[in-house]
Amino acid sequence: MTLFDVYPINNIAIERAEGSYVWDDEGNIYLDMYGGHAVISIGHTHPHYVARLQHQLHKIGFYSNSIEIPIQKELAKKLGEISGKEDYQLFMCNSGAEANENALKLASFYNGRKKVVSFTKAFHGRTSLAVAVTDNPNIVAPINETDNVKFLPFNDEVALANYFEHYGNDISSVIVEGIQGVGGIREASKSFLQLIRTLCTKYNAVYIADSVQCGYGRTGQFFAHDYAGIQADIYSMAKGMGNGFPVGGILIAPHIQPKHFMLGTTFGGNHLACAAALAVLEVMEQENLLMNAKHMGDYIQEGLKKFTQIKELRGRGLMIGIEMPEEWAHVKKDLLYKYKIFTGEAKPNTIRLLPALNISKKEADLFLDSFATILNA
């Protein structure tokens, strides 16, 4: 049997990791400035995280949601405290796509409507509803195509207001990333997010804040949408939520009421997943990682502003996009193969930085120095 070949991969086999570093099977050390798509939030193999998982696994790793699972309630309490959403409700699942899938479904249950507003360059996942609201025809299979989704220009307030004026009573939800990740680290403006909130309230539509990549402290606030001073109806989460363990979830505003069997999951919220998610929150709290994300994000951006070769610098906190001119498209590859630094990309020429939230000045300087050497060569 062979693997189903859907991933273009680098010929590097990572077998060990610690903090912001990983080692390959030949003993080479790499600086990880990408965290496997923003997944590694508190650093690889953090001692508290490892101990939390080991302790839980020696007790019980899994049982279904047909029984009381007290650690779920412990997680919900801690998550409410740190996120500032203590009056919200938590539903747990296993991935970002699943989180958005459930958010869209729940919105439709809530108001009985079908139409969804999404935006150009959006990425919300690969499952049926999530991929239908993703602006990439290459990953939308014919069975996923639907007339229920309307893509509007990102950050275009006039287009949004006009669409609501004509179709507001048919709109079930608006789904938006606070900062688009796959779309190139493009930030939603404060006024755009505030307008979404105003229109959703006026027409009883559901504001879904996709925080799968841009949330969980990455911007220096718990959710990227928080900087607009508004409250969404549903927040979707995953990626950094489990620091590598598959954990996802949605936070649901109190006016959206549950009923039995409207949502469900086999693995979501299992004992081991909750232990991983609690470990992440505990480390974030103990090490003040929201402040560190803001501080180090500002530090890296200030360092990058010195390079005149950069076409555009975007992002906030530790979610940074470096758009390079076409003639510098080789920089990401050089960082990996010449300087052993993992970064991400957004096509065609944007380098994405999504390091662990506890990255230090030492690692930031290592990246900046290597970046400078490439550009000044």
C-alpha positions in Angstrom: 0.0 0.0 0.0 1.1 3.6 -0.7 0.1 6.9 0.7 -2.6 8.9 -1.2 -0.4 11.6 -2.7 -2.1 14.9 -2.0 0.6 16.8 -0.1 3.6 18.5 -1.8 6.2 17.8 0.9 9.7 18.8 1.8 12.2 15.9 1.9 12.8 16.3 5.6 11.8 13.8 8.3 11.4 15.4 11.7 11.8 12.9 14.6 12.3 15.2 17.7 11.1 18.6 18.8 11.5 20.9 21.8 10.3 24.5 22.2 10.8 26.4 18.9 13.2 23.8 17.5 12.9 20.5 15.6 15.5 17.9 14.7 15.5 15.7 11.6 16.6 12.1 11.3 20.1 13.1 10.4 20.5 15.3 13.5 20.1 18.6 11.8 18.4 21.3 13.9 15.7 23.7 12.5 14.1 26.8 13.9 10.3 26.4 13.7 8.7 29.7 12.8 5.6 28.1 11.5 4.4 25.6 14.1 2.8 23.3 11.6 0.2 25.8 10.4 -0.1 27.7 13.8 -0.8 24.5 15.7 2.2 24.7 18.1 1.0 27.4 20.5 3.1 26.7 23.6 6.2 25.2 22.0 7.0 21.6 21.1 6.9 19.0 24.0 6.3 21.7 26.7 7.0 19.9 30.0 3.7 20.8 31.6 1.8 19.7 28.4 3.6 16.4 28.3 3.0 15.8 32.0 -0.7 16.7 31.8 -1.2 14.2 28.9 0.7 11.4 30.6 -1.2 11.9 33.8 -4.5 11.8 32.0 -3.6 8.8 29.9 -2.7 6.8 33.0 -6.2 7.4 34.3 -8.5 7.3 31.2 -7.9 8.5 27.6 -11.4 8.2 26.1 -15.0 7.6 26.7 -17.9 8.9 24.7 -20.1 11.9 25.5 -22.8 9.5 26.8 -21.4 9.9 30.3 -20.3 12.8 32.6 -16.9 14.1 31.7 -15.9 16.5 34.5 -12.7 17.6 32.7 -14.9 19.2 29.9 -16.5 21.5 32.5 -13.1 22.3 33.9 -11.9 23.2 30.4 -15.0 25.3 29.7 -14.5 27.3 32.9 -10.8 28.0 32.2 -11.5 28.9 28.6 -14.3 31.3 29.6 -12.0 33.0 32.1 -9.0 33.5 29.8 -11.0 34.4 26.6 -13.3 36.7 28.5 -16.4 34.8 27.2 -17.6 33.4 30.5 -21.3 33.5 29.6 -20.7 31.6 26.3 -21.3 27.8 25.8 -18.6 25.3 24.6 -19.2 22.5 22.1 -16.1 20.5 21.4 -15.0 18.7 18.2 -11.7 17.7 16.6 -10.6 20.1 13.9 -11.1 23.6 12.5 -13.2 22.4 9.5 -15.4 20.5 11.9 -15.7 23.6 14.1 -16.8 25.7 11.2 -19.1 23.0 9.9 -20.9 22.9 13.3 -21.0 26.7 13.5 -22.7 27.0 10.1 -25.2 24.2 10.9 -26.0 25.7 14.3 -26.6 29.1 12.8 -29.1 27.5 10.4 -30.8 25.7 13.2 -31.1 29.0 15.1 -32.8 31.1 12.5 -34.1 28.5 10.0 -32.3 30.1 7.0 -29.9 28.8 4.4 -27.9 31.6 2.9 -24.3 32.3 4.1 -22.1 35.3 3.4 -18.4 34.5 3.0 -15.5 36.6 1.5 -12.9 36.5 -1.2 -9.8 34.6 -0.4 -11.5 33.0 2.6 -10.4 29.6 3.9 -12.7 27.8 6.3 -11.9 24.1 5.9 -12.4 21.1 3.6 -15.5 19.4 4.9 -18.8 19.9 3.1 -20.1 23.2 4.4 -16.7 24.5 5.4 -15.3 24.1 1.9 -18.5 25.5 0.3 -17.7 28.8 2.1 -14.0 28.6 1.1 -12.9 30.8 -1.8 -10.9 28.2 -3.7 -12.7 26.3 -6.6 -9.7 23.9 -6.8 -10.7 22.2 -3.5 -14.5 22.4 -4.0 -15.9 19.1 -5.4 -19.1 19.2 -7.5 -21.0 17.7 -4.6 -20.0 20.6 -2.4 -21.2 23.3 -4.8 -24.2 25.3 -3.5 -26.2 28.4 -4.4 -26.6 29.1 -0.7 -23.2 30.8 -0.4 -22.4 34.4 -1.5 -18.8 35.5 -1.7 -18.4 39.3 -1.2 -15.2 41.3 -1.5 -13.2 41.2 1.8 -13.2 44.5 3.7 -15.8 46.0 1.3 -18.3 47.6 3.6 -20.5 49.0 0.7 -20.9 45.6 -0.9 -21.8 44.0 2.4 -24.3 46.7 3.3 -25.9 46.5 -0.1 -26.2 42.7 0.0 -27.9 42.8 3.4 -30.3 45.5 2.2 -31.5 43.2 -0.6 -31.2 39.7 1.1 -30.9 40.4 4.8 -33.9 38.4 5.8 -32.6 35.3 4.0 -29.1 35.4 5.5 -28.4 32.7 8.1 -24.9 33.7 8.9 -21.7 35.6 8.0 -18.4 33.8 8.5 -15.2 35.8 8.5 -11.6 35.3 9.6 -10.3 38.1 11.8 -7.1 37.8 9.8 -7.1 35.6 6.7 -4.3 33.0 6.9 -4.3 31.1 3.7 -5.5 34.3 2.0 -2.2 35.9 2.8 -2.4 37.3 6.3 -4.9 39.9 5.4 -6.6 41.6 8.3 -10.3 42.5 8.5 -10.6 46.2 9.4 -12.3 47.2 12.7 -15.1 49.0 10.9 -15.7 46.0 8.6 -16.1 43.7 11.6 -18.2 46.3 13.4 -20.5 46.5 10.4 -20.9 42.7 10.3 -22.0 42.8 13.9 -24.5 45.6 13.3 -26.0 44.0 10.2 -26.2 40.5 11.8 -28.0 42.0 14.9 -30.4 44.0 12.7 -31.4 41.0 10.5 -31.1 38.3 13.2 -28.2 36.6 11.3 -25.4 34.8 13.1 -21.9 36.3 13.2 -19.4 33.5 13.0 -15.9 34.5 13.9 -13.5 32.0 12.4 -10.7 32.0 14.9 -9.2 28.6 13.9 -5.8 30.1 12.8 -6.0 33.7 14.0 -7.4 33.0 17.5 -6.2 31.4 20.7 -3.9 34.3 21.7 -1.9 34.5 18.4 -2.5 38.2 17.9 -2.0 39.2 21.5 -5.7 39.1 22.2 -7.5 35.9 22.7 -9.5 36.2 19.5 -8.3 38.4 16.6 -11.8 39.8 16.3 -11.6 41.2 19.8 -9.6 44.2 18.6 -12.8 45.5 16.9 -14.5 45.8 20.3 -17.5 43.5 19.3 -18.8 40.1 20.3 -19.5 37.5 17.7 -22.3 34.9 18.1 -20.1 31.9 17.5 -16.3 31.6 17.7 -14.7 28.6 15.9 -11.4 27.3 17.3 -8.8 24.6 16.7 -5.1 24.7 15.6 -3.3 26.1 18.7 -6.1 24.8 21.0 -4.4 21.5 21.6 -0.7 22.2 20.7 -0.7 19.3 18.3 -3.4 17.1 19.8 -6.5 17.2 17.6 -8.9 19.5 19.4 -11.5 21.9 18.0 -14.6 23.7 19.3 -17.0 26.5 19.1 -18.0 29.1 21.6 -21.7 29.9 21.4 -23.4 33.0 22.7 -26.1 32.5 25.4 -29.0 33.5 23.1 -28.4 30.5 20.9 -30.0 27.7 22.9 -29.2 24.0 22.6 -31.4 21.0 22.4 -30.5 17.3 22.5 -29.0 15.7 19.4 -28.8 19.0 17.3 -25.0 18.5 17.3 -22.9 15.5 18.1 -19.4 14.0 18.0 -17.8 10.7 19.0 -14.2 11.9 19.7 -14.8 15.6 20.5 -14.2 16.5 24.1 -12.6 13.2 25.1 -10.6 13.1 28.3 -7.2 13.3 26.6 -8.2 16.1 24.3 -9.5 18.1 27.3 -6.2 17.5 29.1 -4.2 18.8 26.2 -6.5 21.9 25.8 -6.3 22.6 29.6 -2.5 22.3 29.5 -2.3 24.9 26.7 -4.5 27.3 28.6 -2.6 26.8 31.9 0.7 27.5 30.2 -0.7 30.5 28.4 -1.9 31.9 31.7 1.3 31.0 33.8 3.7 32.3 31.2 1.6 35.3 30.1 1.8 34.3 26.5 -0.8 36.8 25.2 1.5 39.6 26.2 4.5 37.8 24.8 2.7 37.2 21.5 2.1 41.0 21.2 5.5 42.0 22.3 7.4 39.5 20.1 5.1 40.2 17.2 5.9 43.9 17.4 9.6 43.1 17.8 9.7 40.9 14.6 7.7 43.4 12.6 9.9 46.3 13.6 12.9 44.2 12.5 11.3 43.4 9.2 10.4 47.1 8.5 14.1 47.7 7.9 14.1 45.7 4.7 13.2 47.8 1.6 13.0 44.6 -0.5 9.7 43.6 1.2 6.7 44.5 -0.9 4.2 44.6 2.0 4.2 43.6 5.6 0.9 42.5 7.2 -0.5 41.0 10.3 -0.6 41.4 14.1 1.0 39.7 17.0 2.6 36.4 15.9 0.6 36.1 12.7 2.8 37.9 10.2 2.8 38.0 6.4 5.8 39.1 4.4 4.9 39.7 0.8 7.9 39.6 -1.5 8.3 40.7 -5.1 8.4 38.0 -7.6 12.2 38.1 -8.0 12.5 37.3 -4.3 10.2 34.3 -4.4 13.1 32.0 -3.5 13.5 33.4 0.0 11.2 30.9 1.7 13.1 28.0 0.1 16.4 29.5 1.1 15.3 29.9 4.7 14.5 26.2 4.9 17.3 24.6 2.9 20.2 27.0 3.5 19.4 28.3 7.0 17.2 25.5 8.4 14.2 27.7 9.3 10.6 26.5 8.7 8.2 29.2 7.6 4.8 29.0 5.8 3.5 30.6 2.6 0.5 32.0 0.9 0.5 31.9 -2.8 2.1 33.4 -4.7 4.9 35.1 -2.8 3.9 35.7 0.8 5.9 34.2 3.6 3.8 33.3 6.7 5.2 33.4 10.2 3.2 31.6 12.8 5.6 30.6 15.6 4.9 29.4 19.1 3.5 32.1 21.4 6.4 31.6 23.8 9.0 32.4 21.2 11.9 34.4 22.6 14.1 37.3 21.3 16.9 34.8 20.6 14.7 32.9 18.1 13.4 36.1 16.6 16.9 37.4 16.1 18.0 34.1 14.5 15.2 34.5 12.0 15.8 38.2 11.3 19.6 37.7 10.9 19.1 34.8 8.4 16.5 36.8 6.5 18.9 39.7 6.3 21.7 37.5 5.1 19.6 36.2 2.2 18.4 39.7 1.2 21.8 41.2 1.4 23.7 38.4 -0.4 
